[in-house]
């Protein structure tokens, strides 16, 4: 499942996590964010225990877009060992997200 987080949670949990973590930056009113929501939730179920999935409402965390260079919503950032290793912007297909997740997992296993 996905978990709603705050700016503080990113620092405490995502940056400190040595497994792949995805953070979806969104708003509740965005149609594109609503369209990708079921895809993101399904992936969270499929990768449970392997990848951590989070969501952050950018309206609740003012200024977070500038901190992470977010220009469009939704933006999904892929974090590994405290670093951004990939991203997806806008309406991204399930297959592209799976490919990005699998590539990040494979890269982590090769270290």
C-alpha positions as CSV (number, residue, x, y, z in Angstrom):
1,X,0.0,0.0,0.0
2,X,1.0,3.6,-0.4
3,X,1.5,5.9,2.6
4,X,1.0,9.6,2.7
5,X,4.1,11.4,3.9
6,X,5.4,14.9,4.8
7,X,8.6,16.7,4.1
8,X,10.0,15.4,7.4
9,X,9.1,11.8,6.5
10,X,11.1,12.1,3.4
11,X,14.2,12.9,5.4
12,X,13.5,10.3,8.1
13,X,12.2,7.4,6.0
14,X,12.9,7.7,2.3
15,X,16.4,9.1,2.5
16,X,17.4,6.6,5.2
17,X,15.8,3.6,3.4
18,X,18.3,1.3,1.5
19,X,15.5,-0.2,-0.6
20,X,13.9,1.5,-3.6
21,X,11.3,4.1,-2.5
22,X,8.9,5.9,-4.9
23,X,7.4,9.2,-3.9
24,X,4.5,10.4,-5.9
25,X,4.0,14.2,-5.7
26,X,0.4,15.1,-6.4
27,X,-2.7,17.2,-5.6
28,X,-6.2,15.9,-4.9
29,X,-7.8,18.1,-7.6
30,X,-5.5,17.1,-10.5
31,X,-7.2,14.9,-13.1
32,X,-3.9,13.4,-14.2
33,X,-3.0,12.6,-10.6
34,X,-6.4,10.8,-10.2
35,X,-5.9,8.8,-13.4
36,X,-2.5,7.4,-12.3
37,X,-3.7,6.7,-8.7
38,X,-5.0,3.2,-9.3
39,X,-1.9,2.2,-11.3
40,X,0.3,3.4,-8.5
41,X,-1.7,1.6,-5.9
42,X,-1.6,-1.7,-7.9
43,X,2.1,-1.4,-8.3
44,X,2.4,-0.8,-4.5
45,X,0.6,-4.1,-4.0
46,X,2.6,-6.0,-6.6
47,X,6.0,-4.8,-5.1
48,X,5.0,-5.0,-1.5
49,X,8.1,-5.8,0.6
50,X,10.5,-5.0,-2.2
51,X,9.7,-1.3,-3.0
52,X,8.2,1.4,-0.6
53,X,5.5,3.6,-2.1
54,X,4.7,7.0,-0.8
55,X,2.5,10.0,-1.8
56,X,2.9,13.6,-0.9
57,X,0.3,16.4,-1.4
58,X,2.3,19.3,-2.7
59,X,-0.4,21.8,-1.5
60,X,0.0,20.5,2.1
61,X,3.8,20.8,1.8
62,X,4.3,24.3,0.4
63,X,7.6,24.8,-1.4
64,X,8.4,21.1,-1.9
65,X,8.2,21.5,-5.7
66,X,11.1,23.9,-5.7
67,X,13.1,21.6,-3.4
68,X,12.9,18.7,-5.8
69,X,12.5,20.6,-9.1
70,X,9.0,19.5,-9.7
71,X,7.4,21.3,-12.7
72,X,4.4,19.0,-13.5
73,X,2.1,16.8,-11.6
74,X,2.1,14.0,-10.9
75,X,5.9,13.5,-10.6
76,X,7.2,10.2,-9.2
77,X,10.7,10.3,-7.9
78,X,12.6,7.0,-7.4
79,X,14.9,7.1,-4.4
80,X,17.7,4.7,-3.6
81,X,20.1,5.1,-0.7
82,X,19.0,8.8,-0.3
83,X,19.6,9.7,-3.9
84,X,17.1,10.2,-6.8
85,X,17.9,7.5,-9.3
86,X,15.0,8.0,-11.7
87,X,11.7,9.8,-12.2
88,X,8.4,9.8,-14.1
89,X,6.5,12.9,-15.0
90,X,2.9,13.3,-16.0
91,X,0.6,10.5,-17.1
92,X,3.0,7.6,-17.3
93,X,1.9,4.1,-18.3
94,X,2.0,1.1,-16.1
95,X,4.5,-0.6,-18.3
96,X,6.9,2.3,-18.2
97,X,6.7,2.4,-14.4
98,X,7.3,-1.3,-14.2
99,X,10.3,-1.0,-16.4
100,X,11.7,1.9,-14.4
101,X,11.1,0.0,-11.1
102,X,12.7,-3.2,-12.4
103,X,15.7,-1.3,-13.8
104,X,16.2,0.4,-10.4
105,X,16.0,-2.9,-8.5
106,X,18.4,-4.5,-10.9
107,X,20.9,-1.6,-10.6
108,X,20.6,-1.9,-6.8
109,X,21.3,-5.6,-6.9
110,X,24.4,-5.1,-9.0
111,X,26.1,-2.8,-6.5
